[in-house]
Amino acid sequence: MLQAWALGAGLTHVNPFENQAGRMNLIKSIGVGLLSVVMAFVVVFVGVLAYLFLAPSKDGVTVGWDPVSFVKSPSSWIIVLTSFALGFLWEYRRLLRR
């Protein structure tokens, strides 16, 4: 799948485990993917905090947030996997073009 995607983008097939540079490209791409996951969590966390502090409460009703239930929800895992995949693929394609 990755071969077809890379070839469709005009890139030649590169075996990332063939040499030191290929392995370094994978490590850098994984690092960027992990960084994008951290950034996604920061954005979501700041958004939730902003909503909790800025949203008006009605009749003294407070709004609570349980971070454990957020981590267990499938939507958070979709955010994690999507942000990692986008960060990884973006960096991997950029490094292949060098």
Secondary structure, 3 states (H helix, E strand, C coil): CHHHHHHHCCCCCCCCCCCHHHHHHHHHHHHHHHHHHHHHHHHHHHHHHHHHHHCCCCCCCCCCCCHHHHHHCHHHHHHHHHHHHHHHHHHHHHHHCC
